[in-house]
Amino acid sequence: MSPIARFQDAKCPAYTLAFCAALTTITFTLSGASHAQDDDESAPLEYTLEVVDEGTSEFEIEAEGFNVDAIETYDFKIKSTTLNQLLQRSPGVNVRQQGGMGSETTYSLAGMSGDSVRFFIDGVPMEYFGESYSANNIPPSLLSRVDIYKGVVPVELGTDSLAGAINLVTNPTGEETYLDLSQSIGSFDTYQTTVQGGIHDSESGYFARLDLFHNQSENDYEVWGDGVRYRDGFTWVEFTESNPAKRFNDDFETTNVKLDLGIQNQPWADEFSVGYVTSDLEKGLQHGASVLAVYGEVRIEEDFNFPYLIHRMSDWGWRGLSTNLFVGRSDKETLTEDLSDQDYDWSGNSIDSGPGELADFRPIYRTLVDETDILRLNSAFNLTDFHSLGINLTYTDATRYGRNPLPQDQAELERQGLTKTFLGFALESSWLQDTLTTNVFVKHYDYDASVNTDEYDTSDEDGLIGSQVLANRTEQSHLGGGFAAAYDWSDTLRLKLSIENAVRMPTAEEALGDGINYLPSPSLEPEKSTNLNLGFQKIYELDDSHSFQFDGTFVYRETTEQIVATLVSLQAPGFRYDNIDDVKTDGVELAMTYSYEDFLTISANATILDIRNDTPFNDITNRENILFGDRLPNIPYEFFNVSVSADFYDWFQSGSKINTYWNITHINEYFLHWPSLGDQGTKRTIPTQTSHDVGVSYTFPDESLSIAFDINNLFDEQVFDNWRLQKPGRALFLKVSYSY
């Protein structure tokens, strides 16, 4: 079946189908004409048909038809740059953090955020890994590359993502012994330690690898303004910039250890290994969904354990058959401790007494246990020299139950869970002397969830005694598919097209809640979307010294039942996930990079999005939807980044290197709530904000030792994120790195 026929079966909109057909026809016509003139012209990039893994290069990843940025982390290893900062600087990506180190973070790709953006580590889904071992905490020095897929996601990642996926690729296990150490200290009593080491026996193939990182911070930065207040008698008084408050229950500490033992380069496996990840986390919870709800003693602890097995083989001897198997089981326990009998304001003083600080108005000592089985199998083989078939099977079975010696609703404590199965097939092809590559794929999703809620007997005075746990069961199956193509028009111009009818099932956190910030949402429907990305990449080389690269992508998305976080209470848990019937998104991502020899690099990117409620009629009220045509609230839609980096060699020592950089991030003002609701003159917004990060590093001649000094938010601007929560001001960091 042709790619266009597949789109017809998938019921794409007519205009999208016509656009795809026209572009495909033009591409084949132009490519044929181009090669008719010179059949011997070689393609500027070679295309490799293989399962994408940590051995795939940035060069090969970006040669695919998907809208993907592959970021090498080498230049960031010696700096105090976090993974969140690294992602923020990529076109179309917006990272939104509710506070300092360890605070809740959401990631947005082309305006869609939350669990619409999936995270992976070496292709393994991270949604069940917990907060301690997450992208929010993993240092870039433990990674070799970060692949950011925006919109359409390839089959080999095995996910039901709508917005895209971010794959963290760890440093590959090499055939040598090595040791990397780094220590960073900074503002707000922040400490970050990283240890990475490996031993390899070249004769037997046996290896061992250890990754360890420890992060901690008091996060006691200053805050002020709307809602940051203290009680003076019977009057509330707001803190100001000249008289700010300090966060006083926002400390964070996590330790993570990852150990791999295995064997390489055997006739039966390129790699066979067993691994184990263990991590813990302890932090304070400073506030609820708003700064108005202040907590002084609420504590959260998390323990995570994850044993796993890996088997990889790149060629079994039949048509280049390759397999990549991962099997693991995660066990996460999260304790929420709220035993205080006091309430607090932003001065840190007690202002009232009562049982517990959270929304339940009674003490809590609750442990939620999440157990998840994960199986992922990637396989590919060559049909011909120019066509290969890739297959992915990903299965996850998540179960949750709880313990609490104190009285509380029983729904969270009884067993509940969800099972998700993904099966995908992709036909990858290379055409016209490797100048045209295509990927036609189909995806099948199965979803089975049981979500508990408490049903109360309103005639019973005690309420909870008269309640019973109701299990809400949901079973669904869906089929999706799509097409991606990349055409090298010339040695310096590449065109890309990707389109997909995608489905995303609710995650465990969305359906079950997290027991801290999010309530259960048993009636959530899967998101469905038609995604279209059309892009180009153009390179200009003026001479041997100067070069420009321009990238641009047009994004279009029609989404039904989009899952969004809705604010339901200022106390915790303050959010619940709901569906929005129809949302339409279009936008553009533009990026430019200028390089001058090995000395200067200037890069800039801008993202402009138009994300609107496209539901004209409210089925519940049987009335016209007054929010029809509104931009979705609490989502930035215009932002840009500028980065300047310069390298200086041999200044103090022969063979030494000095690197300096300046990064600027700008986000335009956007509404906190729906634009059509409330008095237009008093509507709350998240204001326009610009922040600057600068730094300098020195690498000694043998490249084993380096020192870096970084400043975040150089001008100490007041910057906000989700729901107008203030982020840290100016922060200074010093980092020392050593490699052996």
C-alpha positions in Angstrom: 0.0 0.0 0.0 1.3 3.4 -0.8 2.0 6.1 1.9 -0.9 8.2 0.6 -3.3 5.2 0.7 -2.2 4.6 4.3 -3.2 8.2 5.1 -6.6 7.7 3.4 -7.2 4.6 5.6 -6.2 6.7 8.6 -8.8 9.3 7.7 -6.5 12.3 7.5 -8.2 15.6 6.8 -8.6 16.2 3.0 -6.4 19.3 2.9 -3.6 17.5 4.8 -3.9 14.5 2.4 -3.8 16.8 -0.6 -0.8 18.7 0.8 1.1 15.5 1.5 0.3 14.1 -2.0 1.4 17.3 -3.7 4.7 17.5 -1.8 5.4 13.8 -2.4 4.8 14.3 -6.1 7.0 17.4 -6.3 9.7 15.6 -4.3 9.8 12.6 -6.7 9.6 14.8 -9.8 12.4 17.1 -8.6 14.6 14.3 -7.4 14.2 12.5 -10.7 15.1 15.6 -12.6 18.1 16.2 -10.4 19.5 12.8 -11.0 18.7 12.8 -14.7 21.3 15.6 -15.0 24.0 13.8 -13.0 23.5 10.2 -12.1 26.9 10.0 -10.5 26.3 12.8 -8.0 26.8 11.3 -4.5 24.5 12.1 -1.6 25.9 14.5 1.0 24.8 12.2 3.8 24.7 8.4 4.0 21.6 6.8 5.4 21.9 3.7 7.5 19.0 1.3 7.9 19.2 0.1 11.5 17.6 0.2 14.9 18.4 3.6 16.4 20.4 3.1 19.6 23.2 4.7 21.5 25.6 3.8 18.7 23.8 6.0 16.2 25.4 9.4 15.6 24.0 12.9 15.6 24.8 12.9 11.9 22.5 9.9 11.1 19.7 10.9 13.5 19.2 14.3 11.8 19.4 12.7 8.4 16.0 11.1 9.0 12.7 12.6 7.9 11.5 13.3 11.4 11.6 16.7 13.0 14.5 15.9 15.3 17.3 17.8 16.9 20.3 15.7 18.1 22.4 17.6 20.7 25.8 16.3 21.5 26.6 17.0 25.2 30.4 17.0 25.0 30.7 20.8 25.3 28.4 20.9 28.3 30.1 18.2 30.4 32.5 20.5 32.2 29.9 23.3 32.9 27.2 23.6 35.6 24.6 23.5 32.8 21.6 21.4 33.7 19.8 19.2 31.3 16.7 21.5 31.6 18.9 24.5 30.5 20.2 22.4 27.6 16.7 21.5 26.4 15.4 25.1 26.8 17.8 26.3 24.2 16.4 24.0 21.5 13.9 25.4 19.0 10.3 24.6 19.9 11.2 23.4 23.4 10.0 25.2 26.5 11.0 23.9 30.0 8.8 25.1 32.8 10.0 24.6 36.4 8.0 25.6 39.5 11.0 26.4 41.5 14.6 25.5 42.0 16.5 22.2 41.9 14.2 19.2 42.2 10.9 21.1 41.8 8.1 19.9 39.5 9.0 20.4 35.9 7.0 20.1 32.7 8.3 20.1 29.2 6.6 21.5 26.1 7.1 20.7 22.5 5.3 22.9 20.0 2.9 23.9 22.8 1.9 20.5 24.0 3.2 19.6 27.4 2.9 17.2 30.3 2.9 13.5 29.4 2.3 14.4 25.8 6.1 14.7 25.8 7.6 11.3 26.5 11.1 10.8 28.0 13.4 7.8 27.3 16.8 6.7 28.4 18.5 4.6 25.7 15.1 4.0 24.2 13.5 2.8 27.5 10.4 4.8 28.7 11.1 6.8 31.9 7.6 7.6 32.9 7.8 4.9 35.6 11.2 5.8 37.0 10.0 8.3 39.6 11.1 11.8 40.4 14.6 11.0 41.7 15.9 9.4 38.5 14.5 11.8 36.0 15.5 14.2 33.3 15.1 16.9 35.9 18.0 15.6 37.9 20.3 13.6 35.5 23.5 15.6 34.8 24.5 16.1 31.1 27.9 14.7 31.9 26.4 11.2 32.1 25.0 11.5 28.5 26.6 11.5 25.1 23.6 12.9 23.2 20.0 14.1 23.6 17.6 13.4 20.7 14.5 15.7 20.6 11.7 14.4 18.4 9.1 17.1 17.9 5.7 15.9 16.7 6.0 12.6 14.9 8.0 9.9 16.8 9.7 6.9 15.1 8.4 3.4 15.8 11.7 2.3 17.5 11.0 4.4 20.6 7.7 2.5 21.1 5.6 5.2 22.5 2.1 6.7 22.2 3.4 10.3 22.3 1.6 13.1 20.6 3.8 16.1 21.2 7.1 14.3 20.7 9.8 12.4 22.6 13.1 13.2 24.2 15.6 10.3 24.3 18.6 10.6 26.6 21.5 8.6 25.2 24.0 7.5 27.8 27.8 7.3 27.2 28.3 4.0 25.4 30.3 1.3 27.1 33.7 1.6 25.6 36.6 -0.9 25.3 38.8 0.9 27.8 39.1 1.8 31.5 38.1 5.3 32.5 37.1 7.5 35.4 35.3 10.9 35.3 34.7 13.0 38.4 33.1 16.4 38.8 32.1 18.6 41.7 29.9 21.7 41.5 29.0 24.2 44.3 26.7 27.1 44.0 24.2 29.5 45.3 21.4 28.5 47.7 23.7 25.8 49.2 23.7 23.8 46.0 26.1 20.9 45.5 26.3 18.5 42.6 28.6 15.5 42.5 29.1 13.1 39.5 31.2 10.0 39.3 31.4 7.8 36.2 33.8 4.9 35.7 34.3 1.8 33.7 36.5 -1.3 33.5 36.8 -3.4 30.4 38.8 -6.6 29.7 39.5 -6.6 26.0 40.4 -10.3 25.8 37.3 -11.7 27.5 34.9 -8.9 26.7 33.7 -8.5 30.3 33.0 -5.0 31.5 31.6 -3.1 34.5 30.3 0.5 34.5 29.2 2.7 37.4 27.3 6.0 37.2 26.7 8.0 40.3 25.3 11.5 40.9 24.3 13.4 44.0 22.3 16.6 43.9 21.3 18.8 46.9 20.1 22.3 47.5 18.4 24.4 50.1 16.6 26.3 47.4 16.3 29.2 49.8 16.0 31.9 47.2 14.1 35.2 47.6 10.5 35.6 46.4 8.1 38.5 46.5 5.0 40.0 44.9 1.4 39.0 44.3 0.4 36.4 46.9 3.7 36.2 48.7 2.5 37.6 52.0 2.6 37.5 55.8 0.0 38.1 58.5 0.3 41.3 60.6 -2.4 41.0 63.1 -5.6 40.7 61.1 -4.0 42.1 58.0 -2.2 40.4 55.1 1.0 42.3 53.9 2.8 41.4 50.7 6.6 41.0 50.6 8.3 43.4 48.1 11.5 43.4 46.1 13.1 45.6 48.8 11.7 43.4 51.6 11.6 39.8 50.1 10.7 36.5 51.7 12.9 33.4 51.5 11.7 29.9 50.7 12.2 27.9 53.9 10.8 24.4 53.2 12.1 23.8 49.7 15.3 21.8 50.4 16.0 18.9 48.0 18.5 16.0 48.1 18.8 13.0 45.8 21.4 10.2 45.3 21.4 8.0 42.2 23.5 4.9 41.5 23.5 2.9 38.2 25.6 -0.3 37.9 26.0 -2.4 34.7 27.9 -5.7 34.5 28.1 -7.6 31.2 30.0 -9.0 28.3 30.6 -7.6 24.8 31.6 -8.7 21.3 30.4 -12.3 21.5 29.1 -14.5 18.6 25.7 -14.5 20.3 25.6 -10.9 21.5 27.2 -7.5 20.8 26.3 -6.9 24.5 24.6 -8.9 27.2 24.4 -7.2 30.6 22.4 -6.9 33.8 22.0 -3.6 35.5 20.6 -2.0 38.6 19.4 1.5 39.3 18.8 2.7 42.8 17.9 6.2 43.9 16.4 8.1 46.8 15.0 11.5 47.3 14.0 13.8 50.1 12.5 17.2 49.8 10.2 19.8 51.4 7.0 21.0 49.8 6.9 24.8 50.0 3.5 25.5 48.5 0.5 24.1 46.7 -0.7 25.1 43.2 -0.4 28.8 44.3 1.9 30.8 46.5 -1.1 31.5 48.7 -1.0 28.0 50.1 2.3 27.9 52.1 3.6 24.7 53.8 6.2 24.8 56.5 6.7 21.1 57.4 5.3 18.9 54.6 8.0 16.4 53.5 8.3 14.0 50.6 10.6 11.0 50.4 11.0 8.6 47.5 12.9 5.3 47.1 13.4 3.8 43.6 14.9 0.4 42.6 15.1 -0.9 39.1 16.9 -4.2 38.1 17.0 -4.8 34.3 18.5 -7.0 31.6 19.8 -6.0 28.1 20.7 -8.1 25.1 21.8 -6.4 21.8 22.9 -8.0 18.5 23.5 -5.9 15.4 23.6 -8.8 12.9 22.4 -12.4 13.4 23.7 -13.4 9.9 20.3 -13.3 8.1 19.5 -10.1 6.1 21.2 -8.0 8.7 18.7 -9.0 11.4 19.3 -6.9 14.5 17.6 -7.2 17.9 17.6 -5.0 21.0 15.9 -6.5 24.1 15.3 -4.7 27.4 13.4 -6.3 30.4 13.1 -4.6 33.8 11.0 -4.1 36.8 10.7 -0.8 38.7 9.7 -0.4 42.3 9.0 3.1 43.7 7.8 4.1 47.1 6.7 7.7 47.8 6.1 8.9 51.3 4.1 12.0 51.9 4.5 13.2 55.5 2.2 16.0 56.8 2.0 15.7 60.6 2.2 19.4 61.5 -0.4 21.0 63.7 0.5 24.5 62.5 -0.2 26.6 59.4 2.4 29.0 58.1 2.8 32.2 56.1 5.8 33.3 53.9 7.6 34.7 57.0 8.0 31.2 58.2 5.9 32.0 61.3 3.0 29.9 62.4 -0.3 31.8 61.9 -2.8 29.1 62.9 -3.2 25.6 64.3 -4.9 22.6 62.8 -4.4 19.0 61.8 -2.2 18.9 58.8 -1.3 21.6 56.2 -2.6 19.9 53.0 -6.1 20.0 51.7 -7.4 17.0 53.6 -7.3 19.0 56.9 -6.0 15.9 58.8 -2.5 14.5 59.3 -1.1 12.3 56.5 1.6 9.7 56.7 0.9 7.9 53.3 3.2 5.7 51.3 2.3 5.0 47.7 3.9 1.9 46.1 4.3 1.8 42.3 5.4 -1.5 40.7 6.0 -1.7 37.0 7.1 -4.4 34.6 8.7 -3.2 31.4 9.5 -5.1 28.2 10.8 -3.6 25.0 12.0 -5.4 21.9 13.3 -3.7 18.9 14.1 -5.6 15.7 15.0 -4.8 12.1 16.1 -6.7 9.0 16.8 -5.8 5.4 14.2 -6.7 2.8 16.6 -5.5 0.0 19.7 -3.4 -0.1 17.5 -0.3 0.1 14.5 -1.3 2.2 14.3 -2.6 5.8 11.5 -3.5 8.2 11.6 -2.4 11.8 9.4 -3.8 14.5 8.9 -2.6 18.1 7.0 -4.2 20.9 6.7 -2.3 24.2 4.7 -3.6 27.2 4.3 -2.0 30.5 2.2 -3.2 33.5 1.9 -0.7 36.3 0.3 -1.4 39.7 -0.2 1.0 42.6 -1.3 0.5 46.2 -0.7 2.4 49.4 -0.2 2.3 53.1 -1.3 4.9 55.7 -1.7 4.2 59.5 -3.8 7.3 59.8 -7.4 7.7 58.6 -7.9 8.7 55.0 -9.8 7.9 51.8 -9.3 4.2 50.9 -9.3 4.6 47.1 -5.6 5.6 47.0 -4.6 2.7 49.1 -6.4 -0.1 47.3 -4.7 -1.8 44.3 -5.2 -0.1 41.0 -3.2 0.2 37.8 -2.9 0.2 34.1 -1.4 -1.9 31.3 -0.2 -0.5 28.0 0.9 -2.5 24.9 2.5 -0.8 21.9 3.2 -2.7 18.6 4.7 -0.8 15.7 6.0 -1.6 12.2 8.1 0.7 10.1 9.3 0.3 6.4 12.5 2.3 6.0 13.7 2.9 2.4 16.5 4.7 0.6 15.9 5.9 -2.9 17.6 7.8 -5.7 21.2 7.1 -4.7 20.4 7.7 -1.0 19.2 11.3 -1.6 15.6 10.4 -0.6 14.8 8.4 2.5 11.3 7.4 3.6 9.7 5.8 6.6 6.2 4.4 6.5 4.9 3.2 9.8 1.8 1.8 11.6 1.3 1.7 15.3 -1.2 -0.2 17.4 -2.1 0.7 21.0 -3.8 -1.3 23.8 -4.8 0.3 27.1 -6.4 -1.3 30.1 -6.8 0.8 33.3 -8.5 0.4 36.6 -8.7 3.6 38.6 -10.2 3.8 42.1 -12.5 6.4 43.5 -14.3 6.7 46.8 -18.1 6.6 46.7 -19.8 8.0 49.8 -23.0 7.2 51.6 -24.3 10.7 52.2 -26.8 9.4 54.8 -24.0 8.3 57.0 -22.8 10.9 59.5 -19.2 9.6 59.5 -18.9 9.8 55.7 -15.8 7.6 55.3 -17.3 4.7 57.3 -20.2 4.7 54.9 -18.0 4.9 51.8 -16.8 2.2 49.4 -14.1 2.0 46.9 -15.3 2.0 43.3 -13.0 0.5 40.6 -13.4 2.4 37.3 -12.4 0.1 34.4 -11.4 1.3 31.0 -10.3 -0.8 28.0 -9.4 0.7 24.6 -7.5 -0.2 21.4 -6.4 2.2 18.7 -4.6 2.2 15.4 -2.3 5.0 14.1 0.2 5.5 11.3 2.2 7.9 9.4 5.0 8.8 7.0 8.3 10.6 7.2 10.7 11.6 4.4 13.9 13.5 3.9 15.1 14.6 0.5 18.6 16.0 -0.1 17.9 18.5 -2.9 21.6 19.4 -3.0 24.7 19.1 -0.9 23.6 22.1 1.1 19.7 21.8 1.2 17.6 19.1 2.9 13.8 19.0 2.9 11.8 17.1 5.5 8.2 16.0 5.8 6.5 14.0 8.6 2.8 13.3 9.2 1.0 11.1 11.6 -2.4 10.1 12.9 -1.4 9.6 16.5 -3.0 8.4 19.7 -1.8 8.9 23.3 -3.2 7.0 26.2 -3.4 8.5 29.7 -0.3 7.8 31.8 -0.3 6.3 35.3 0.1 9.8 36.9 -2.7 11.3 34.8 -5.2 8.5 35.5 -4.2 7.6 39.1 -2.9 11.0 40.3 0.3 11.2 42.2 -1.0 11.6 45.7 0.7 15.0 46.1 -0.2 17.5 43.3 -2.7 15.6 41.1 -6.0 14.0 41.9 -7.2 10.8 40.1 -8.9 11.3 36.7 -10.8 8.0 36.0 -12.8 9.3 33.1 -9.9 10.6 31.0 -10.1 9.8 27.2 -7.0 9.2 25.0 -5.7 12.1 23.0 -5.9 11.8 19.3 -4.1 14.1 16.8 -3.1 14.6 13.2 0.5 16.0 13.3 2.2 17.6 10.3 5.8 18.9 10.2 7.4 20.4 7.1 11.0 21.6 7.4 14.2 22.5 5.7 17.9 22.7 6.5 20.2 25.0 4.4 23.9 25.4 4.8 26.0 28.3 3.4 29.8 28.1 3.5 31.2 31.5 2.5 34.8 30.2 2.6 36.9 28.0 4.8 36.3 30.2 7.8 32.7 31.3 7.7 29.6 29.1 7.6 25.8 29.5 8.2 23.2 26.9 8.9 19.4 27.8 8.7 16.7 25.4 9.9 13.0 26.0 9.7 9.9 23.9 10.5 6.2 24.5 10.0 4.1 22.7 12.6 0.4 21.9 12.3 -1.7 19.8 14.7 -5.4 19.0 15.0 -6.0 17.4 18.4 -9.1 16.0 20.0 -9.6 15.2 23.7 -6.3 16.9 24.5 -5.3 16.2 28.1 -4.5 19.3 30.1 -3.8 19.9 33.8 -6.7 22.0 35.3 -6.3 24.0 38.5 -9.1 22.9 40.9 -7.7 24.0 44.3 -5.1 26.3 45.7 -4.2 23.6 48.2 -2.5 20.4 47.3 -3.5 18.3 45.5 -4.5 21.3 43.4 -4.7 19.8 39.9 -6.7 17.3 38.0 -6.3 16.2 34.3 -9.2 16.9 32.0 -9.9 16.6 28.2 -10.4 19.5 25.8 -12.6 18.4 22.9 -10.8 20.1 20.0 -7.5 22.1 19.9 -5.8 23.4 16.8 -2.1 24.3 16.7 0.0 25.9 14.0 3.3 27.5 14.3 6.8 27.9 13.1 10.3 27.1 14.5 13.3 28.9 13.1 17.0 28.5 13.9 20.2 29.9 12.7 23.8 29.1 13.5 26.9 31.0 12.4 30.4 29.6 12.9 33.8 31.3 12.4 36.6 28.8 12.3 37.2 27.2 15.7 36.7 30.5 17.5 33.1 31.9 17.4 29.7 30.3 17.3 26.5 32.4 17.3 23.1 30.6 17.4 19.6 31.9 17.6 16.1 30.2 17.5 12.6 31.5 17.7 9.3 29.7 18.2 5.9 31.2 17.4 2.7 29.1 18.1 -1.0 29.7 17.8 -2.8 27.2 20.0 -6.5 27.7 20.2 -9.7 26.0 21.6 -11.4 24.7 18.4 -14.6 23.5 20.1 -17.5 25.6 18.9 -20.2 23.9 20.9 -20.3 22.6 24.5 -22.0 19.2 24.6 -22.5 19.3 28.3 -24.3 22.7 28.5 -25.9 22.4 25.0 -24.7 26.0 24.3 -22.1 27.7 22.2 -18.7 27.5 23.7 -17.7 30.9 24.9 -14.0 29.8 24.9 -14.1 28.9 21.2 -11.2 30.5 19.5 -9.3 31.3 22.7 -5.7 30.7 23.1 -5.0 27.9 25.6 -4.1 29.5 28.9 -0.9 29.1 30.9 1.1 28.2 27.7 3.8 30.5 26.3 3.4 30.9 22.6 6.3 33.3 21.6 9.8 32.7 22.8 13.4 32.8 21.5 16.9 32.0 22.5 20.3 33.5 21.5 23.6 32.0 22.4 27.2 33.3 21.8 30.2 31.1 22.4 33.9 31.8 21.9 37.0 29.6 22.3 40.5 30.8 23.0 43.5 28.6 22.7 47.0 28.6 24.3 46.4 31.8 26.3 48.1 30.7 29.6 49.5 27.3 28.7 50.3 25.7 25.4 47.4 23.3 24.5 45.0 24.9 26.9 41.4 26.1 26.0 39.2 28.9 27.4 35.5 28.8 26.5 33.1 31.7 27.2 29.4 31.8 26.5 26.3 34.1 26.9 22.8 32.7 26.6 19.6 34.8 26.4 16.1 33.4 26.8 13.1 35.5 26.1 9.4 34.6 26.7 6.5 36.9 25.8 3.6 37.6 28.1 0.7 35.2 28.1 -2.5 34.8 30.0 -2.7 32.7 33.2 -6.4 31.7 32.6 -8.8 31.7 29.7 -8.6 35.1 27.8 -12.4 35.3 27.4 -13.2 34.9 31.1 -13.1 37.7 33.7 -12.6 41.4 33.5 -10.1 42.2 30.7 -8.6 45.0 32.7 -7.7 42.9 35.7 -6.8 39.6 34.0 -3.7 37.9 35.5 -0.8 37.2 33.2 2.7 35.8 33.3 4.7 38.8 32.3 7.3 39.1 29.5 10.6 37.9 30.9 14.2 37.8 29.7 17.0 36.0 31.5 20.7 35.8 30.8 23.2 33.0 31.6 26.9 33.5 31.2 30.0 31.4 31.9 33.7 30.8 31.4 35.7 27.5 31.5 39.3 26.7 31.4 40.6 23.3 30.2 44.2 22.4 31.0 46.6 21.2 28.3 46.2 17.4 28.8 42.4 17.9 28.8 42.0 15.8 32.0 41.3 18.8 34.3 38.9 21.7 33.8 37.4 24.5 35.9 34.1 26.3 35.0 32.4 29.3 36.5 28.7 29.9 35.5 26.1 32.6 36.4 22.4 31.9 35.9 20.0 34.8 35.6 22.8 37.3 35.5 20.7 40.4 36.0 18.6 38.9 38.8 15.3 39.3 36.9 12.1 38.1 38.5 11.1 35.2 36.3 8.0 33.0 36.5 6.7 29.7 35.1 3.7 27.4 35.7 0.8 29.2 37.3 3.0 32.3 38.0 5.3 30.6 40.5 8.6 32.4 40.9 11.9 30.8 39.9 15.4 31.5 41.4 17.2 34.8 40.9 20.9 35.2 40.2 22.8 32.0 41.0 26.6 31.4 40.8 28.3 28.0 40.3 31.9 26.8 40.3 32.6 23.3 38.9 35.8 21.2 38.8 36.0 18.2 36.4 38.6 15.5 36.2 39.0 12.7 33.6 41.3 9.7 33.6 
